[in-house]
Amino acid sequence: MKKIVFYFCFFFLGLLKINAQSVDSSKVIVEKKPNILKKGSYSINIPDGWKIMDNCQENLCSLLSPADTLGILDRFTENINFTIEKLSTASYSVDKYAAYSEAYLPKVVKNFKVIEKKKLKSNTFRMTYKGEKSGFFQTWRQYYVVKNQKLYILTFACETSKYDYYQPIIEPFLNSFRVF
């Protein structure tokens, strides 16, 4: 019996090690207490246990959640993604991008459905939507921020069945997103 427990623990620890992501410290600044990711023109608090994806760049970066069940059962990794794009004109508004996004997303998300859309500030818009992508039923909470002729897109993604659990936990971290 002791051998079975030992092998189970050894196997479980191996799964945890496989799921761990390393951090390239030359490209990312992380402050401890609280964990803050700073990338050039933005920052965000990092949830405890989340990892910064390798090769994180200012214009494309991801944070990955730890497994929320045993590694082999958790097929989807919840994530927060950052994308920055230069805008072609200074007159390109957050409203215009939100409308573009709502029209474009049904082309890449099967059974696309908007749950909520709201303008938060003159340069900030939030949209929550769900659908199927990559074989998973997902829900996304996306923020668009236009500043200094750049578009900042912050996206949280999780399985739809887990969204009600994650949303109140993740929202303070999404709200900590700052653009300089």
Helices and strands as residue ranges (DSSP letters): H 2-19, E 29-31, E 36-39, E 42-45, E 51-52, E 60-64, E 79-86, H 94-104, G 105-107, E 110-121, E 124-133, E 136-147, E 150-159, G 160-162, H 163-175, E 178-179
